[in-house]
Amino acid sequence: MDKNHTSVDILICTLNEGIKDVASVMIEERENIRYIVSMQYTDKKYLKDIPDILQTRKDVSIYTLEGRGLSRNRNHALSKSNADICVITDDDVRYKPAYIDTILQIYASNPHTDIALFQATSSEGIFHKRYPESRMSYAEAERHGYSPSSVEITFRRKKIQEAGIRFNEHYGLGADYLISGEESVFLKDAEDAKLAVEYFPYIIAETPLNTTGEHFLTDTRVQRSKGATFCYCYGTGKAAYLCLKESAFYLLHKGVNPFPLMKNMFDGIIYCKNFVWKQKTATSQS
């Protein structure tokens, strides 16, 4: 793949008034770089907030979607893409030309990589997490403690769509019961489809440090999501072990009562078994 002729779609998902910030995501116009904006709205009044610049730039395509659900919104954006490479992003992410160059270079140099995972920092240059220091498979990165964020995910569109990979709409902000974990579930599906998923130690995005996962101790929905994500990715037995291990960590290091944490994470496991898995099985058999 020649990086000079590789097309990139930056898939920007936003909700309601978030559309006002989308122009700040974009860099100057470049050949073969396009922005796919999927705007969810809960009231038609928000459609009036679409800035003029988004409607006049030739490299921007805007698609609207009524309702909520971040995973649903990401799937909507992906369905509108026809580029070689897709970059997942939100309306609070900022890019530099060098970040896009990095993505293009990695795919040009690694023709067998289907999904490339990268790093993100704050605008002040603070890393979002402890990242592995060298290139490795996603499976190995997980063993080093790496957990993916959506803005770190890029992929070859054709490979993803041919494998039927989508963001699981049971997970993610705006879902009915679970509000996180969609990235891990997406990558689990990709690995199950035998796609090559690799981590590369390069920065490709700047975004605020506050994330859903940081609300683990204060938000029951995040706790449920962790249990459900463990279950989806590792199976019931290991999920139960990981939930117990997580609860014990917060007891020993934070002095937190572990029993509510365990209950909520186990509720997530039950939800995954009774709803997510059953629906996935029914879909695959239909």
C-alpha positions as CSV (number, residue, x, y, z in Angstrom):
1,M,0.0,0.0,0.0
2,D,1.4,3.3,-1.1
3,K,0.9,5.9,1.6
4,N,0.7,8.7,-0.9
5,H,-2.3,7.1,-2.5
6,T,-4.0,5.6,0.5
7,S,-7.4,7.1,1.4
8,V,-8.3,7.8,5.1
9,D,-11.7,8.4,6.5
10,I,-11.7,10.0,10.0
11,L,-15.0,8.8,11.5
12,I,-16.3,11.5,13.9
13,C,-19.2,10.6,16.1
14,T,-21.1,13.4,17.9
15,L,-24.4,14.0,19.8
16,N,-26.6,17.0,19.7
17,E,-24.7,20.2,20.4
18,G,-21.4,18.4,20.1
19,I,-21.6,19.1,16.4
20,K,-20.4,22.6,17.2
21,D,-17.0,21.2,18.1
22,V,-16.4,19.0,15.1
23,A,-14.6,21.6,13.0
24,S,-11.9,21.7,15.7
25,V,-11.2,18.0,15.0
26,M,-10.2,18.7,11.4
27,I,-6.8,19.7,10.1
28,E,-6.2,21.5,6.8
29,E,-7.5,19.8,3.7
30,R,-5.3,17.1,2.3
31,E,-5.6,14.8,-0.7
32,N,-7.2,11.4,0.2
33,I,-8.2,12.5,3.7
34,R,-12.0,12.7,4.4
35,Y,-14.1,13.3,7.5
36,I,-17.3,11.2,7.9
37,V,-19.4,13.0,10.5
38,S,-22.2,11.0,12.1
39,M,-24.4,13.3,14.1
40,Q,-26.9,11.7,16.5
41,Y,-29.7,13.9,17.7
42,T,-32.4,13.6,20.3
43,D,-34.4,16.6,19.0
44,K,-34.5,18.1,15.5
45,K,-33.6,21.5,16.9
46,Y,-30.0,20.4,17.2
47,L,-29.8,20.0,13.4
48,K,-29.7,23.8,13.2
49,D,-26.4,23.8,15.1
50,I,-24.5,22.3,12.2
51,P,-21.7,24.9,11.5
52,D,-21.5,26.3,8.0
53,I,-17.9,25.2,7.6
54,L,-18.9,21.5,7.8
55,Q,-21.3,22.0,5.0
56,T,-18.9,23.9,2.7
57,R,-15.7,21.9,3.1
58,K,-15.4,19.4,0.3
59,D,-13.6,16.9,2.5
60,V,-16.5,16.6,5.0
61,S,-19.6,14.4,4.7
62,I,-22.4,14.8,7.3
63,Y,-24.9,12.1,8.1
64,T,-27.6,12.4,10.8
65,L,-29.0,9.7,13.0
66,E,-31.9,10.1,15.4
67,G,-31.5,8.7,18.9
68,R,-28.7,7.7,21.2
69,G,-26.0,5.0,21.4
70,L,-22.3,5.6,20.7
71,S,-21.7,2.1,19.2
72,R,-24.8,2.6,17.0
73,N,-23.4,5.9,15.9
74,R,-19.9,4.4,15.2
75,N,-21.6,1.7,13.0
76,H,-23.5,4.4,11.2
77,A,-20.3,6.3,10.4
78,L,-18.5,3.1,9.3
79,S,-21.3,2.2,7.0
80,K,-20.8,5.5,5.1
81,S,-17.0,5.0,4.6
82,N,-15.3,3.7,1.4
83,A,-11.7,4.6,2.4
84,D,-8.7,2.2,2.7
85,I,-8.1,3.2,6.3
86,C,-10.6,4.3,9.0
87,V,-9.8,6.3,12.2
88,I,-12.2,6.2,15.1
89,T,-12.7,9.6,16.8
90,D,-15.0,11.9,18.7
91,D,-15.8,15.6,18.7
92,D,-13.3,16.4,21.5
93,V,-10.2,14.9,19.8
94,R,-7.5,17.0,18.1
95,Y,-5.1,16.0,15.3
96,K,-1.9,17.2,13.8
97,P,-0.8,16.4,10.2
98,A,2.1,14.4,11.7
99,Y,-0.4,12.1,13.4
100,I,-2.1,11.2,10.1
101,D,1.4,10.7,8.5
102,T,2.2,8.2,11.3
103,I,-1.0,6.2,10.6
104,L,-0.3,6.2,6.8
105,Q,3.3,5.1,7.4
106,I,2.4,2.2,9.7
107,Y,-0.1,0.8,7.2
108,A,2.3,1.2,4.3
109,S,5.1,-0.5,6.2
110,N,2.9,-3.3,7.6
111,P,0.7,-4.7,4.8
112,H,-0.5,-7.6,7.0
113,T,-1.7,-5.5,9.9
114,D,-5.5,-5.2,9.7
115,I,-6.1,-3.1,12.9
116,A,-3.4,-0.8,14.3
117,L,-3.7,0.5,17.8
118,F,-1.8,3.6,18.9
119,Q,-1.4,6.1,21.8
120,A,-3.3,9.2,22.9
121,T,-2.3,12.1,25.1
122,S,-3.9,15.2,26.5
123,S,-3.3,18.5,24.8
124,E,-0.6,19.0,27.4
125,G,1.2,15.8,26.4
126,I,0.1,13.7,29.3
127,F,-0.4,10.0,28.3
128,H,-3.8,8.6,28.9
129,K,-2.4,5.4,30.4
130,R,0.7,3.4,30.8
131,Y,1.4,2.2,27.3
132,P,3.8,-0.7,26.2
133,E,7.0,0.8,25.0
134,S,7.4,-1.4,21.9
135,R,5.4,-2.8,19.0
136,M,3.5,-6.0,19.8
137,S,0.4,-7.9,19.1
138,Y,-2.8,-6.8,20.8
139,A,-2.9,-10.0,22.8
140,E,0.6,-9.4,24.1
141,A,-0.2,-5.7,24.9
142,E,-3.2,-6.9,27.0
143,R,-0.8,-9.1,29.0
144,H,1.2,-5.9,29.7
145,G,-2.0,-4.3,31.1
146,Y,-3.0,-2.4,28.0
147,S,-6.7,-1.6,27.5
148,P,-7.9,0.1,24.3
149,S,-9.6,3.4,24.0
150,S,-11.6,4.2,20.9
151,V,-9.4,7.1,19.7
152,E,-6.5,4.7,19.6
153,I,-8.2,2.4,17.1
154,T,-7.6,2.4,13.3
155,F,-8.3,-0.3,10.8
156,R,-8.4,-1.4,7.1
157,R,-12.1,-0.8,6.3
158,K,-12.4,-3.6,3.8
159,K,-11.0,-6.2,6.2
160,I,-13.4,-5.1,8.9
161,Q,-16.5,-5.1,6.7
162,E,-15.7,-8.3,4.9
163,A,-15.4,-10.0,8.3
164,G,-18.7,-8.5,9.4
165,I,-17.2,-6.7,12.4
166,R,-19.2,-4.0,14.0
167,F,-19.3,-2.2,17.3
168,N,-21.6,-4.2,19.6
169,E,-24.6,-2.0,20.4
170,H,-25.2,-3.5,23.8
171,Y,-22.0,-1.7,24.9
172,G,-21.0,2.0,25.0
173,L,-22.4,5.3,26.0
174,G,-26.1,5.6,25.4
175,A,-26.7,1.8,25.5
176,D,-29.5,0.5,27.6
177,Y,-27.5,-1.2,30.4
178,L,-23.8,-1.1,29.7
179,I,-22.0,2.2,29.0
180,S,-18.4,1.1,28.2
181,G,-16.3,-1.8,27.0
182,E,-17.2,-1.5,23.3
183,E,-13.6,-1.2,22.2
184,S,-12.5,-4.4,23.9
185,V,-15.5,-6.3,22.5
186,F,-14.9,-4.9,19.0
187,L,-11.3,-6.2,19.1
188,K,-12.3,-9.5,20.5
189,D,-14.6,-10.0,17.6
190,A,-11.7,-9.0,15.2
191,E,-9.4,-11.5,16.8
192,D,-12.0,-14.2,16.6
193,A,-12.3,-13.4,12.9
194,K,-8.5,-14.0,12.6
195,L,-7.7,-10.4,11.8
196,A,-4.2,-9.2,12.6
197,V,-4.5,-6.7,15.5
198,E,-1.2,-4.9,16.5
199,Y,-0.2,-2.1,18.9
200,F,2.3,0.5,17.8
201,P,3.9,3.0,20.3
202,Y,3.2,6.2,18.5
203,I,0.9,9.1,19.3
204,I,-2.0,9.7,16.9
205,A,-4.5,11.8,18.9
206,E,-4.9,14.4,21.6
207,T,-8.1,14.2,23.8
208,P,-9.1,15.2,27.4
209,L,-8.0,12.7,30.1
210,N,-11.5,12.2,31.6
211,T,-12.9,8.9,30.4
212,T,-15.8,6.7,31.3
213,G,-13.6,4.1,32.9
214,E,-12.4,6.6,35.5
215,H,-15.9,6.6,37.0
216,F,-15.6,2.9,37.9
217,L,-16.0,3.4,41.7
218,T,-18.9,5.9,41.3
219,D,-21.0,4.6,38.5
220,T,-22.9,1.3,38.8
221,R,-23.2,1.1,35.0
222,V,-19.4,1.2,34.5
223,Q,-19.1,-1.7,37.0
224,R,-21.7,-3.7,35.2
225,S,-19.9,-3.0,31.9
226,K,-16.6,-4.3,33.2
227,G,-18.2,-7.6,34.2
228,A,-20.0,-7.9,30.9
229,T,-16.8,-7.0,29.0
230,F,-14.8,-9.6,30.9
231,C,-17.4,-12.2,30.2
232,Y,-17.5,-11.4,26.5
233,C,-13.8,-11.4,26.1
234,Y,-12.7,-14.2,28.4
235,G,-15.7,-16.4,29.2
236,T,-17.8,-16.8,32.4
237,G,-15.2,-18.6,34.5
238,K,-12.3,-16.2,33.9
239,A,-14.7,-13.2,34.1
240,A,-15.8,-14.2,37.6
241,Y,-12.1,-14.6,38.7
242,L,-11.3,-11.2,37.2
243,C,-14.2,-9.5,39.0
244,L,-13.1,-11.0,42.3
245,K,-9.6,-9.9,41.7
246,E,-10.8,-6.3,40.8
247,S,-12.9,-6.1,43.9
248,A,-10.0,-7.3,46.1
249,F,-7.7,-4.7,44.6
250,Y,-10.1,-1.9,45.6
251,L,-10.5,-3.3,49.0
252,L,-6.8,-3.6,49.7
253,H,-5.6,-0.4,48.0
254,K,-8.6,1.9,48.3
255,G,-10.4,0.6,51.3
256,V,-13.6,0.2,49.2
257,N,-16.3,-2.2,50.2
258,P,-15.9,-5.0,47.6
259,F,-19.4,-6.5,47.8
260,P,-21.3,-3.9,45.8
261,L,-18.6,-3.9,43.2
262,M,-18.8,-7.7,42.9
263,K,-22.6,-7.7,42.7
264,N,-22.6,-5.1,40.0
265,M,-19.9,-6.8,37.9
266,F,-21.6,-10.1,38.3
267,D,-24.8,-8.5,37.1
268,G,-22.8,-7.6,34.0
269,I,-21.7,-11.2,33.5
270,I,-25.3,-12.4,33.8
271,Y,-26.5,-9.7,31.3
272,C,-23.8,-10.8,28.8
273,K,-24.8,-14.4,29.1
274,N,-28.5,-13.8,28.9
275,F,-28.7,-11.1,26.3
276,V,-25.5,-10.4,24.5
277,W,-24.4,-13.9,23.8
278,K,-28.0,-15.2,23.1
279,Q,-28.5,-12.4,20.5
280,K,-25.1,-13.0,18.9
281,T,-25.8,-16.7,18.6
282,A,-29.3,-16.0,17.1
283,T,-27.8,-13.6,14.7
284,S,-25.0,-15.9,13.5
285,Q,-27.5,-18.7,13.0
286,S,-30.1,-16.7,11.0
